[in-house]
Amino acid sequence: MKFIFGPVASRRFGTSLGIDLSPNTKQCNFDCLYCELAPAATVDAYTQAYSPDDIIMELESALKEHPNTDVITLTANGEPSLYPYLDELIQKIDTIKKDKQTLILTNSATLSEPKTYQSLLKLDQVKLSLDAVTPDIFEKIDRPHKDIDLSKLVESVISFSHEFKGRLFIEVLFVKTLNDTTEEISAINKVLEQVRCERIDLGTIDRPPAYPIEGISYERLFEISHLFSPDLPIHIASRKDVKSKPSSYTSEEIINTLDKRPLTPDDVALLFDTASISRLDKLIKEKKISVKNISNLDFYIPTENLNRKRNKTL
C-alpha cells in the first residue's frame, strides 16, 4: 500500500493504522533539529498531494484486514495538516470508520489558519507538539517556515484546547541545552496552565536526529516533570530500553513522589530499585496507593488524591 501502514501498537493511543499523507517526500513547515527525516527546506503548502479517494480506497481495504484497529492516525513525511484536502478526507473517513477513532499528529503551526482549525475540530483525537514558547528557542529547535508566527501558534493551541470536544494530547520534546533550561520550562508551564488537555507527554530524542544534537537522560526528564505545575496531567514518555539507575525510596518518599507526579509501571521500573518496588506493592495492598487508567496508561497515584485533582488531569 502507498498510503496506509501498520497497524502499530502504541502504548499511548492503542492499535493505530497510519495514513501517510506525503509518502514520497518530506513536506513540512518545520525543519526540526530532532527530526528523523533528512534536513529539507520548509514549505507552507504541499507541492505533491494525492486524492482523498485514493487514500480512502486503501483505508477501506486495510480496515477490513485489521478490524481490531483502535485509531486511524493522520501523519506524514512532514506535517499532515498541510495536506490541502484534509477536511474532505476527514469527512470521508468518518463515513467508513465505524467505531474507530480519528487522530492527527501535528506540530500545531497551522492551527492559526481558520480552515485547518475547523478541520481539526472534527477529529476524535488530536496530538499537538509544543517544544518551545519563546521565539529564540522556537527558532533554534523547530526551525519553522518564515511565515509562522509563534504568538499566534500559542494562542491557537490555547483556544483550540477549550473548544475541542475530543481527546487532546500535548507533546513536548526536550533537546539538551536548548529547551531544557529552567527559564524555558517555566515559560512552557505558564502556557500549559491555560490549556485543557487529557495528557501532556514529556519526551526526548529516541531516534537518530537530522542534526548533531543530543537528547536528555530519563533522570533529567523526571526532574523536569517536577518543574511543571502538579495539577497538570504530565506523563514521561519513556522507552523500555532507556538506561537508568534505579534509586531507593522509603514508603513516605514513594507517596510524596506520586503525590507530585503520578508514575506509570514503566516509570517505576526505571526509577525504583527492587526494595522500593516491594514497598510500592505493599502500599497498593494497603490501599494507600491506587492504580488509575488514564488515556490507555496505568498510573500509580495516592488513593487520597483520586478525587482531588482538577478535571481532565491526573
C-alpha positions, 0 to 999 in steps of 0.5 A: 500500500502507498498510503496506509501502514501498520497497524502499530501498537502504541502504548499511548493511543492503542492499535493505530493504522497510519495514513501517510499523507506525503509518502514520497517526500518530506513536506513540512513547515518545520525543519526540526533539529530532532527530526528523523527525516533528512534536513529539507527546506520548509514549505507552507503548502504541499507541492505533491498531494494525492486524492482523498479517494485514493487514500480512502480506497486503501483505508477501506481495504486495510480496515477490513484486514485489521478490524481490531484497529483502535485509531486511524492516525493522520501523519506524514513525511512532514506535517499532515495538516498541510495536506490541502484536502484534509477536511474532505478526507476527514469527512470521508473517513468518518463515513467508513470508520465505524467505531474507530477513532480519528487522530492527527499528529501535528506540530500545531503551526497551522492551527492559526489558519481558520480552515485547518482549525475547523478541520481539526475540530472534527477529529476524535483525537488530536496530538499537538507538539509544543517544544518551545514558547519563546521565539529564540528557542522556537527558532533554534529547535523547530526551525519553522517556515518564515511565515509562522508566527509563534504568538499566534501558534500559542494562542491557537493551541490555547483556544483550540484546547477549550473548544475541542470536544475530543481527546487532546494530547500535548507533546513536548520534546526536550533537546539538551541545552536548548529547551531544557533550561529552567527559564524555558520550562517555566515559560512552557508551564505558564502556557500549559496552565491555560490549556485543557488537555487529557495528557501532556507527554514529556519526551526526548530524542529516541531516534537518530536526529537530522542534526548533531544534537543530543537528547536528555537522560530519563533522570533529567526528564523526571526532574523536569516533570517536577518543574511543571505545575502538579495539577497538570496531567504530565506523563514521561514518555519513556522507552523500555530500553532507556538506561537508568539507575534505579534509586531507593525510596522509603514508603513516605518518599514513594507517596510524596513522589506520586503525590507530585507526579503520578508514575506509570509501571514503566516509570517505576521500573526505571526509577525504583530499585527492587526494595522500593518496588516491594514497598510500592506493592505493599502500599497498593495492598494497603490501599494507600496507593491506587492504580488509575487508567488514564488515556490507555496508561496505568498510573500509580497515584495516592488513593487520597488524591483520586478525587482531588485533582482538577478535571481532565488531569491526573 
